[in-house]
Amino acid sequence: MHLAKLSLAHVKKKVTIMSAEQKIAAGLAGIITGRSSICEVDEENCELYYRGYSILDLAEHSNFEEVAYLLLKGELPEKKNLGEFQNKLSEEREIPHKVDEVLKGLSAKTDPMDVLKIAVGILHTVDPDASSNEEEANIRKAIRLIAKIPTIITDNFHFSHGNEPVKPNPHLSLAENFLYMLKGKEPEAFESSALEKSLILYAEHELNASTFAARVVVSTLSDMHSGIIAAIGALKGPLHGGANERAMEMLLEIEEPEKAESWIKDALLQKKRIMGFGHRVYKKMDPRNPVIKKISKELGARNENSKWFEISEIIEKIIDREKGLHPNLDFYSSSAYYLLGIPIPLYTPIFVASRVTGWVAHVMEQYCDNRLIRPRAEYTGEKKREYVPIEDR
Ligand code: ACO
């Protein structure tokens, strides 16, 4: 595996130039903070590559397990390697009794993203490789996380509804098994294929906020699980992964295509953010959008319910016209997941189930050539004040 060199040398140079111009890159926009060989975001041509492979090819021809292998190991697997990798993932699906016990004790109202942070924390305490930072140990930890997160999501879903969870089926793929564990019956091929393609699209995206959070944490030489917990926390926010749930809530509130135009215009007048639109990097188009849009359209046709797609297209046209903004991956995945019968509070956790592959790849890349990530801030507070004892204030 070619592991990237993360050097802050040229970041230092950039910071120096910027302070001379008295410019600050709010939100680190446009700042290159290191090197990575995992994902190439070509914003000019609106293209996205995982380890050099176009996401369009991967979504069309590959499967989630193969993409996970590619992200972790840097190369597409040969048949035998893929089989072994899939077996390891299947064997690791069950979650330790300790985790289920804690999930059962949580309030049914606990946000599923908070549940994931808690569960990943407990997984760390029982992981046999917890204290090792060797590459092979990190790969084993990564496999366990990728395998167990879907089970944590569905176990918690069933517990929070007063039901017993559905045990994972080792003969199904990760996408098939997720829908099986959620609904208690094996999905149709078109359903698992739709979910699988969305998982491939969500798997990795360079230094997005959650991945950066994971890298910051492990740059202190903290453990992989701590990095993943930080990433889950970052993904939870509505400006990042939380947008897919908010986007579906918006579609439900709009309810009918006839109401879409006035609803959106009103929201824009009120200066509301329209969830699922805009992107820090892609200003012309999110290359993942055409794929997920097609999936949403096809699921609408299959379900003889094109309402959500129709509302979405109306919103897309208005937001483009009024704001010049385009849908990101979260917009059409919301209606796709809704049509797959997935409860809304699980949309962002599903994003975790996929993106954990990218996170663990970045965590391992960071370890490989680490330097503590510690940027600077321009101080804007009061200067050199005299301390006044409390009784004199
Ligand atoms: N709806 C309305 N206005 C928007 C939106 C939006 N979705 N996105 C950006 N804008 C506007 C802002 O109000 C701002 O306008 P102003 O200059 O008049 O104040 C301008 O566009 C720039 O916005 P920023 O927040 O500075 O742009 P940035 O690049 O930092 O933001 C972000 C990117 C956070 C994704 C933003 O577009 C947003 O909030 N989108 C909605 C949330 C969302 O969909 N997140 C998912 C991201 S993709 C993913 O996680 C898979």
Boltz pocket constraint, residues with backbone or C-beta under 6 A from the ligand:
constraints:
  - pocket:
      binder: B
      contacts: [[A, 27], [A, 238], [A, 239], [A, 240], [A, 241], [A, 243], [A, 272], [A, 273], [A, 274], [A, 275], [A, 276], [A, 277], [A, 278], [A, 279], [A, 280], [A, 281], [A, 323], [A, 325], [A, 328], [A, 329], [A, 330]]
      max_distance: 6.0
